[in-house]
């Protein structure tokens, strides 16, 4: 379920994810802080009165929120928050746009998908979809971005959508 802030989503049930989009025309650091404040506000509205975030190298973790987990993604003027109960979640949002180094980035970070993306009718859209799924999968497994290698874990369950000119991917448990 997708909600636009300041509307608050319903708390997700098992095998569900609440996705919140926060729009703000501000520098990334301000958007990042607003997204974190928004997540805490939502969690407190759901009854997690002591909710807080602990910053870690692979992203923030929730504290005092029972089984709730979260993931953040950012585009130029939007923050995306994925909130799930009882399982990991990864979310990523990638703008659909062409850029000069697209094929180099694909070969370096997406490995086997490079031929599919290169031959797509719209390589920029194919790249955005593949990149957002790749990043969401890494966030799900709490792994840092690295160059392609064999053995990168797969997404157990992947949901994707396009929102305006953004490819949005969510990875969660089966």
C-alpha positions as CSV (number, residue, x, y, z in Angstrom):
1,X,0.0,0.0,0.0
2,X,1.4,3.4,-1.0
3,X,0.6,6.5,1.1
4,X,1.7,10.0,0.6
5,X,2.8,11.9,3.7
6,X,1.3,13.5,5.8
7,X,-1.3,10.8,5.5
8,X,-0.4,7.9,7.8
9,X,-0.7,4.4,6.5
10,X,-2.3,1.5,8.3
11,X,0.1,-0.7,10.1
12,X,1.2,-3.6,7.8
13,X,0.1,-7.1,8.6
14,X,2.2,-10.2,8.0
15,X,3.7,-10.4,4.5
16,X,2.7,-6.8,3.9
17,X,4.7,-3.6,3.6
18,X,3.5,0.0,4.2
19,X,5.2,2.4,1.7
20,X,5.2,6.1,2.4
21,X,6.3,8.8,-0.1
22,X,7.5,12.1,1.4
23,X,7.9,14.9,-1.1
24,X,10.0,17.9,-0.2
25,X,11.9,20.3,-2.4
26,X,15.0,20.6,-0.2
27,X,18.6,19.4,0.0
28,X,19.1,15.7,0.5
29,X,20.3,16.1,4.1
30,X,17.0,17.9,5.0
31,X,14.9,15.3,3.1
32,X,16.8,12.5,4.9
33,X,16.0,14.0,8.3
34,X,12.3,14.7,7.4
35,X,12.0,11.0,6.3
36,X,13.4,9.8,9.5
37,X,11.2,12.0,11.6
38,X,8.2,10.9,9.5
39,X,9.0,7.2,10.1
40,X,9.2,7.8,13.9
41,X,6.0,9.8,13.8
42,X,4.2,6.9,12.0
43,X,5.6,4.3,14.4
44,X,4.5,6.3,17.4
45,X,1.0,6.6,15.9
46,X,1.0,2.8,15.7
47,X,1.7,2.5,19.4
48,X,5.5,2.3,19.5
49,X,5.8,5.2,21.9
50,X,9.6,4.8,22.4
51,X,10.4,4.3,18.7
52,X,13.9,5.6,17.7
53,X,16.5,4.9,15.0
54,X,20.0,3.7,15.4
55,X,22.3,4.6,12.5
56,X,24.4,1.7,11.3
57,X,26.8,1.3,8.3
58,X,24.1,-0.5,6.2
59,X,21.3,1.9,7.1
60,X,19.2,2.8,10.1
61,X,17.6,0.2,12.4
62,X,14.5,0.6,14.5
63,X,14.8,0.5,18.3
64,X,11.9,-0.3,20.6
65,X,9.6,-1.2,17.8
66,X,9.1,-4.9,18.3
67,X,9.1,-6.8,15.0
68,X,8.9,-3.6,12.9
69,X,11.7,-3.0,10.3
70,X,12.2,-0.2,7.8
71,X,14.2,0.8,4.7
72,X,14.7,4.2,3.1
73,X,15.2,5.3,-0.5
74,X,15.7,8.8,-2.0
75,X,15.3,10.5,-5.3
76,X,15.8,14.2,-6.0
77,X,12.7,15.5,-4.1
78,X,11.2,12.3,-2.6
79,X,11.9,10.0,0.2
80,X,10.4,6.5,0.2
81,X,9.9,4.6,3.4
82,X,9.2,0.9,3.6
83,X,7.8,-0.4,6.9
84,X,7.2,-4.1,7.5
85,X,6.4,-6.4,10.5
86,X,8.4,-9.5,11.4
87,X,10.7,-9.7,8.4
88,X,13.3,-7.7,6.5
89,X,12.4,-5.2,3.9
90,X,14.4,-3.3,1.2
91,X,13.2,-0.4,-0.8
92,X,14.8,1.6,-3.6
93,X,13.6,4.3,-6.0
94,X,15.5,5.0,-9.2
95,X,14.8,7.8,-11.7
96,X,14.1,6.7,-15.2
97,X,16.7,8.7,-17.2
98,X,19.4,8.1,-19.7
99,X,23.0,9.0,-18.8
100,X,26.3,8.6,-20.5
101,X,27.8,5.8,-18.3
102,X,24.6,3.7,-18.2
103,X,26.1,0.6,-19.9
104,X,29.3,0.9,-17.9
105,X,27.3,1.0,-14.6
106,X,25.2,-2.0,-15.8
107,X,28.2,-4.1,-16.6
108,X,30.0,-3.2,-13.4
109,X,27.1,-3.6,-11.0
110,X,24.4,-5.7,-12.6
111,X,26.5,-8.3,-14.4
112,X,24.3,-10.8,-16.3
113,X,21.5,-8.3,-16.8
114,X,23.7,-6.1,-19.0
115,X,22.7,-7.8,-22.3
116,X,18.9,-7.6,-21.5
117,X,19.2,-3.9,-20.6
118,X,21.3,-3.0,-23.6
119,X,18.7,-4.6,-26.0
120,X,15.6,-3.2,-24.3
121,X,13.3,-0.9,-26.2
122,X,13.8,1.7,-23.4
123,X,17.3,1.0,-21.9
124,X,16.8,3.8,-19.3
125,X,13.6,2.3,-18.0
126,X,15.1,-1.2,-18.0
127,X,18.1,0.0,-16.1
128,X,16.0,1.9,-13.5
129,X,13.9,-1.2,-12.9
130,X,16.9,-3.5,-12.6
131,X,18.9,-1.1,-10.5
132,X,16.1,-0.4,-8.1
133,X,15.5,-4.2,-7.6
134,X,19.3,-4.7,-7.1
135,X,19.5,-2.0,-4.5
136,X,16.3,-3.1,-2.7
137,X,17.7,-6.6,-2.6
138,X,21.0,-5.4,-1.1
139,X,19.1,-3.4,1.5
140,X,16.8,-6.4,2.3
141,X,20.0,-8.4,3.1
142,X,21.7,-5.4,4.7
143,X,24.6,-5.5,2.3
144,X,26.5,-2.6,1.0
145,X,26.7,-1.7,-2.7
146,X,29.5,-3.5,-4.5
147,X,30.6,-4.5,-7.9
148,X,28.9,-7.5,-9.5
149,X,30.1,-10.9,-8.2
150,X,28.7,-14.4,-8.1
151,X,26.8,-15.3,-4.9
152,X,24.9,-12.1,-4.4
153,X,21.7,-13.1,-2.6
154,X,18.5,-13.0,-4.5
155,X,15.2,-11.3,-3.6
156,X,12.8,-13.7,-1.9
157,X,9.8,-11.6,-3.1
158,X,10.0,-8.6,-5.3
159,X,7.3,-6.0,-5.9
160,X,7.8,-3.2,-8.4
161,X,5.9,-0.2,-9.8
162,X,6.5,3.0,-11.7
163,X,5.6,6.2,-10.0
164,X,5.8,9.1,-12.5
165,X,9.4,8.8,-13.8
166,X,10.6,6.6,-10.9
167,X,11.1,2.8,-10.8
168,X,10.2,1.7,-7.3
169,X,11.2,-1.7,-6.0
170,X,10.4,-3.4,-2.7
171,X,11.9,-6.7,-1.5
172,X,10.4,-8.6,1.3
173,X,10.0,-12.2,2.6
174,X,7.9,-14.8,0.8
